[in-house]
């Protein structure tokens, strides 16, 4: 593993259409195409290195759910949607589609529309949340 990381540190694996394998860990996001050499994505591009989940969205963009937000790699560029606090909580799952559905530990289900994360307040029956 990159940087001597233990294999148990791996939280998510995904392969993009170009053959790149993305490896999400608690200590950052790594890429490889040959499983012999690994490159680490600069933490400054992500904003937060604690990767919980990855998914390929519509159009081939890669989304990485993190402890404090969501990062998107699309057409060679990174965009981040970070929380300054733990208000949103940790992103634990992302479902591709339009809109993108995000599951977080603090607010449950959310949507991402036009770079705006919005809680889905009516996702639970009355009195069940």
N, C-alpha and C positions, 0 to 999 in steps of 0.2 A: 504494500500500500504506500501511497505517497507520504513522504515525510515520516516514515516509520509508523504510521497510524495502524492500529490494530483493526483487523477486518470487522470486529464487532461494532466498530465505530460507524460503519456504513448504515445509513438510514434509507437511502433511496438510490435506485439505478434506473437510467432511461437512455435509450439510444435515439438520436435524432436522424432525420432522413439522410443526412450527409455521412452517417456512420459514426459520428462522434458519440462516445459513451460519457454520460454525465454522472458523477458520483457525488451524492450529497451526504455530508457528515455533520457531526456536531461542531466540527472545527473548520468548516469551509466546503466549497464546491470545487471539484476537480474534474478534469477532462482527460480522455485518452482515446486513441483510435486503434492502438495495437496492444493494449494491456501490458506493455513493457515500460513505456514512458508516460508520465503523468504531468499535467500542468494544473496549477492552482489558479482559480479565478481570483483576482485581486479583491480583497475584502472591501476596499473602498468603492468598488463598482457595485457590490451587493448591498453595502450599508450595514450588514450584520451577518456573521458567518455561520450561525446556527441553522443548518438546513434540515427541515423536517420532511418535505415532500417535493416532488417535481412532476410536471405534467406537460405534454405538448398540447398547445391550444390550437384554435382554428388558424389556418394560415402558416402553421409550423413554428410559432413562437414557443419558446421554452419558459415556463413559469416555475419559480422556486419559492415555496412557502417557507418562511423563516420564523424565528422566535419573535421578531418585532415587525414583521411585515411580509411583503411579497416583492419579488424581483422578476423582471421579464427581460429575456434576451431575444431580440427580434431584429433580423437583418443586420447583424453585427453590432447592435447597440443595446446597452442595458438601461432599463427604466426601473426605478424602485418606488414602492408605495410603503413608506415606513411610518410607524407610529412613534411619537416621541415618548409615549408612556405605554404601559401594558393594557391600555383601554381596550384594544382589539384582542389582545392575548396572542398566544402562539398560533400560527397558521398550521393546522394539522392535516388538511386535505384541500385539494383544488380539483374542481370538475370543469373540463373544457366545455365551451359552448358560448352562446351569445344570449344572455350575459354569462361571464365567467362566474361560477359559484365557488365561494371560499368558505371553508369551515374553520372557525377559530375557537380557542378554548374559552374566551371571555364572552363573545357575542353570538355564538352559534353560527347560523348560516348568514352569509353576506353575499352581495353581488358587486362586481366590478364593472362599472359602466362609465366610459369617458374618463378614465383615471380616478374615479370616485368610488370608494368603498362604502357601501350602504348596508346596514343590518336588515335582514328580512324579518320584520317584526311579526308578521302573521304566519310564520312557519309552524307554529305550535298551536294546538287547540287551546281554547280558553282555559286558564288555570293550570296548564301543564308545564309551564316553563319555570 
